[in-house]
Structure formats: structure tokens, C-alpha cells
Amino acid sequence: MPRISIAPMVDITDRHFRYFCRLLTKKSVLYTEMITSNAIIYGDRKKLLDFDPFEKPVALQIAGCDKQEIVEAVKIAEAWDYDEINLNVGCPSDRVSRNQMGAALMAYPELLAEIVQAMQRETKKPVTIKHRIGIDGTNVLPGSLSKVVFDQYEDLEHFVKILSEAGIKHFIIHARIAILEGLNPKDNREIPPLRCEDVYRIKEAFPGLFIEINGGIKTIEAIKEHLHYVDGVMLGRVAYENPFLLTQVDQFFEGGRINTISRREVIEGLIEYVKQFGEDKRKGQQALKNILGLFHNKRGSRLWRQLITPPWKEGSYAGEVLEKALYMLPAEVLDERSNI
């Protein structure tokens, strides 16, 4: 059965954005932001891990490299009943790489095999990994500064073979290499060319694995094309930039169909959601900060962004801001629905 998911995105896929997404898509799998194992162990666990049951199915993405720390984080997270535990092996940022996490770990599939096996022993939830098709950068593990180039299809196949033998059955593959030096995360999402054929080849080589593709997917037509070759599609920035597209993705699930919710009904759902914050302007602004794209390429999009972007008028709170939007935005756009 195909699967559509919304990628973990730092500073975007917090619990407020996930609630917003769930209004738009009832079946897609939602992911937390990347959360380090260290933060889970020593940080504010409720702030980091709490979620509304309405968000489910929701997966937790953990980043780390120390096996014992990751295992401890998995043990702690069990109390939150996530539907999946995902290990980040794809983040290309310098800060993450310097801390021996993310895409840099692709150079060490044997170490990763030990980590995921230890994770699997501590949870009954599916353990998955999200990674790139390869890396180009400096070896960052202690005691080594050698150059690592892991960018051929054969390297990727070897990586998947070792991790699948360790028990991983679901791989989420961003179809670009990660360049670990000289590119920031934004450039790493755009400059390395997409090599979707490498991901397709992995599915051919390992037909028993669930292979989900990620990277540059922005249209329903692109989703349909990828699903000829792989089992699932993970959407990234398009979920933030053009979120109303999500109303159409439930059609890809067994028994699923397009969600015919209107933008008006989405905003009404958000009004109910933000009631919990009352007159707390800071929390209300946090809840609305990632919904700017709801009117993407539609009449009223500029007004929508102006209305919900701080600073708000003195005495205004999140619910009032949203109610004002219902009054001021074009009715034909508010009431538009995806085609059945």
C-alpha cells in the first residue's frame, strides 16, 4: 500500500504545524522536527515530545551518533506512543556533521547497524531511517580527518544491504548526495542534482523493502510518477509553501480519497485550536507562524500573510486574527475545494 508522508523540517514541523497539516490530510504520516537524543535525555521532554492525538499517525525523528544516548532517548520516547521512530542519517548541516550526526554517519553503515539494532530492542514501534543517496565531505568521527566520497550507486546499495540485514525494512531516501562542506542546508536541498533513478534501482534490488523517495517533489503528478517505481513519497518544503496541496494526497492510500475541506473550514479548525492559548499572544503567534502558504498563488495571499504575520494590532490574539481573515479574504478562495 502506498504511503505519503510530510518530512521532518527544523523550525517548521512543530506540533502546531502538524495539527494544521492534519486538517488538510487525514492519512499522511507526519514527522516531528529532528530532535537530538541529547535533548530528549536532558531537555524539556514535554515541550519536545508532547503532541495532540489528532496529529496521529506521527513519527519521531531522532538524531545522534552515540548508541547508548540514542537507546536512552528511544526508551524515554516510548511513553509518548509515537507510531514510528526514525533515525536521521541525512541532515547535511555543518553543525550536525561536526557533532557526528546526520548524513556524515552514512560513511559508517556497520556502526549504524549496531545503533538501529539497539533501538529495535527498546521499542515495538517500527524503526526507520532517512538518508541521502550518498555524501561528499570530511570524515568527522573522532581520530579521523580523511576525505569521504560515498556517491556511487554501488555505495548506496552496500549501505542499504547492511542496514536491511540489521533489521531495517523501511528506508526514506532523499535522492541527492549531501555535500558536507561548503554548502548550507538550503543549498544542499537544491544544488546537488536529483538522482531518482538510484532510488528506483534500490527498490529493484531489494523488492522486499519499503522504499520511500524524498527530494524536490512538488506536484500530484510527480507523486503519481514516483509511485510507479517506489512504495512511498515524502513531501518536504511544498507542505509549507503550498499546504493546500495536501488535501489531495489521501487519494494515494488504500481506500483513501481527496479531502474536500475548504480554506474557510481549515481556518475555522485553527480558530478552535488556538482557543487553548487564550490571550497569550506569544503562543498564538507561534501557532500561526508556519501557515503562511495556505493561500499560495491565490487572490488574497498577500493580505493573508499580512494579517497573520506579527506584529499584530494591540489587543489582537490568534483567534481574532483568524476571524478577521475570514471576514476580509475573498469568499471564492475561502470556499474553494479540491476536485473530487
Secondary structure, 3 states (H helix, E strand, C coil): CCEEEECCCCCCCCHHHHHHHHHHCCCCEEEEEEEEHHHHHHCCHHHHHCCCHHHCCEEEEEECCCHHHHHHHHHHHHHHCCCEEEEEECCCCHHHHHCCCHHHHHHCHHHHHHHHHHHHHHCCCCEEEEEEEEEEEECCCCCCCCEEEECCHHHHHHHHHHHHHCCCCEEEEEEEEEECCCCCHHHHCCCCCCCHHHHHHHHHHCCCCEEEEECCCCCHHHHHHHCCCCCEEEECCHHHHCHHHHHHHHHHCCCCCCCCCCHHHHHHHHHHHHHHHCCCHHHHHHHHCCCHHHHCCCCCHHHHHHHHCCCCCCCCCHHHHHHHHHHHCCHHHHCCCCCC
